[in-house]
Amino acid sequence: MSKFLIYLSLGLALCTGMQQWRIHRSDRALTVAQQNISQLTLNRDQLAQSLSASEASNRSLKDALQRRERLLLQRQQWLASQQKQFAELTDKLKGLRKTDEKTKQWSHARVPDGVIRLLGASRSASGRANRVRTNEASG
């Protein structure tokens, strides 16, 4: 019987050793899994922050785009009204040229050279100022 008890004790010791080895391996796997979970949680939180920042940026860009579209629409409406007004005034002036004697004389009168030079100088000065502003805005 003593051999049987020895073999039984060796078998129990071997089973106990294997179980402890499996428990140790399971503990290591559990530790690695917990580290992975904490790393994935951190990554998720960072991605959530990045996503919320991106969404905020997208909202602000959409708002800016809508403001620009409204301004462009207002500008186009203003431009259309100005063109309409210009056409009406042009038609009125053509009508006056045909019917009103004072306007006929005025439209056929020569503009003095001094006035032409003054207008040319003011146009070139405003053109230079516009080019300077355009260059400053693009630079």
C-alpha positions in Angstrom: 0.0 0.0 0.0 2.8 2.3 0.6 3.8 2.3 -3.0 0.2 3.1 -3.9 0.2 6.0 -1.5 3.5 7.2 -2.9 2.2 7.1 -6.4 -1.0 8.7 -5.3 0.9 11.5 -3.6 3.1 12.0 -6.6 0.1 12.1 -8.8 -1.6 14.6 -6.6 1.5 16.7 -6.4 1.8 16.6 -10.2 -1.9 17.6 -10.6 -1.4 20.3 -8.1 1.7 21.6 -9.9 -0.1 21.6 -13.2 -3.1 23.4 -11.8 -0.8 26.0 -10.3 1.0 26.4 -13.6 -2.4 26.8 -15.4 -3.6 29.3 -12.7 -0.3 31.3 -13.1 -0.7 31.3 -16.9 -4.3 32.4 -16.6 -3.3 35.2 -14.2 -0.7 36.4 -16.8 -3.3 36.3 -19.5 -5.7 38.2 -17.3 -3.1 40.8 -16.5 -2.3 41.2 -20.2 -6.1 41.5 -21.0 -6.5 44.1 -18.3 -3.6 46.1 -19.7 -5.1 45.8 -23.2 -8.5 47.0 -21.9 -6.9 50.0 -20.2 -5.0 50.9 -23.4 -8.1 50.5 -25.5 -10.1 52.6 -23.1 -7.5 55.3 -23.3 -7.5 55.1 -27.1 -11.3 55.3 -27.1 -11.2 58.4 -25.0 -8.7 60.1 -27.2 -10.7 59.3 -30.3 -13.8 60.6 -28.7 -12.1 63.9 -27.9 -10.7 64.1 -31.4 -14.1 63.3 -32.8 -15.8 66.0 -30.7 -13.1 68.5 -31.8 -13.6 67.6 -35.4 -17.3 67.9 -35.1 -17.0 71.4 -33.5 -14.6 72.4 -36.3 -17.1 71.1 -38.9 -19.9 73.0 -37.3 -17.9 76.2 -37.3 -16.9 75.7 -41.0 -20.5 75.0 -42.0 -21.6 78.2 -40.1 -18.9 80.2 -41.9 -19.9 78.7 -45.2 -23.6 79.6 -44.6 -22.6 83.2 -43.7 -20.6 83.5 -46.8 -23.5 82.1 -48.9 -25.9 84.6 -47.3 -23.4 87.5 -48.0 -22.9 86.3 -51.6 -26.7 86.1 -52.1 -27.1 89.6 -50.7 -24.3 90.9 -52.9 -25.8 89.3 -56.0 -29.2 90.8 -55.2 -27.6 94.2 -54.6 -25.7 93.9 -57.8 -28.8 92.9 -59.8 -30.7 95.9 -58.3 -27.8 98.2 -59.2 -27.6 96.9 -62.8 -31.4 97.3 -63.1 -31.1 100.9 -61.8 -28.2 101.6 -64.2 -30.3 100.2 -67.1 -33.2 102.4 -66.1 -31.0 105.5 -65.8 -29.4 104.7 -69.1 -32.7 104.4 -70.8 -33.9 107.7 -69.2 -30.7 109.4 -70.4 -31.2 108.2 -73.9 -34.7 109.4 -73.8 -33.6 112.8 -72.6 -30.9 113.0 -75.3 -33.7 112.6 -77.9 -36.2 115.0 -76.4 -34.6 117.6 -74.2 -32.7 120.4 -75.9 -30.5 121.1 -72.9 -29.5 117.5 -72.6 -28.7 117.3 -76.3 -26.4 120.3 -76.0 -24.8 118.9 -72.9 -24.2 115.4 -74.4 -22.5 116.9 -77.5 -20.4 119.4 -75.5 -16.7 118.6 -75.4 -15.2 117.9 -71.9 -12.3 120.3 -71.1 -8.8 118.8 -71.2 -8.2 119.6 -67.5 -11.2 117.6 -66.4 -10.0 114.6 -68.6 -6.5 114.8 -67.0 -8.0 115.0 -63.5 -10.3 112.0 -64.1 -7.4 110.0 -65.6 -5.1 110.8 -62.7 -7.8 109.8 -60.2 -8.5 106.6 -62.0 -4.8 105.6 -62.1 -4.4 106.5 -58.4 -7.4 104.4 -57.4 -6.1 101.6 -59.6 -2.7 101.7 -57.8 -4.4 101.8 -54.4 -6.5 98.8 -55.4 -3.5 96.8 -56.6 -1.7 97.6 -53.3 -4.7 96.5 -51.3 -5.0 93.3 -53.4 -1.3 92.5 -53.0 -1.5 93.1 -49.2 -4.5 90.9 -48.9 -2.9 88.0 -50.9 0.5 88.3 -49.3 
